[in-house]
Each structure stands twice: as structure tokens, then as C-alpha cells.
Amino acid sequence: MELLIQGKKQEIEHDFAHSMTMKDLIKYIGETHVLKGKEDAFTKAGTICPGILVIVNGSDWEVMDELDYQLENDDVVEFISTLHGG
């Protein structure tokens, strides 16, 4: 994942003026933090690419409504790539 966002781990803190779902957050990160030309390695068809785990507050997002999960203040969202070179 670090290769997609300028080669370093990033903490993104942002105070959004309106409520936001995971779908909104993924779009925001894809548009503002992913390197140009690498967007397809992060998202496809409006969701996260296969091989990227999404963890929200220590839990897999699959048990939390995935794209429809309504983010709350102080939520911690992590994107972890399960793919590696060989």
C-alpha cells in the first residue's frame, strides 16, 4: 500500500463537514492520496481492489456494512495489502 501513496505510511486526519461512508472515504483517498496512474491498484468499480484488507477499529469491514458503513468521529481505518512479490 505504501507504494500507492508516495512510498510511506501515512496517517490521514481530516475533519469532514458532513457524514461520510466508507465509499466516500475510499473515493476521497483515491482522489487525493493515491499516486497518479496507480488508482486502479487501489480501487476498481467503486470499491477496494482484491488483495487489500480494510480494517475499521480493529475489525474487518466485511462485518461492518463495507461500503455503506457510516464513519464516526475517531474511527481508525487501515488498508493492508495482502499481496507481495515472490
Secondary structure, 3 states (H helix, E strand, C coil): CHHHCCCCCCCCCCCCCCCCEHHHHHHHHHHHCCCCCCHHHCEECCEECCCEEEEECCEEHHHCCHHHCECCCCCCEEEEECCCCC
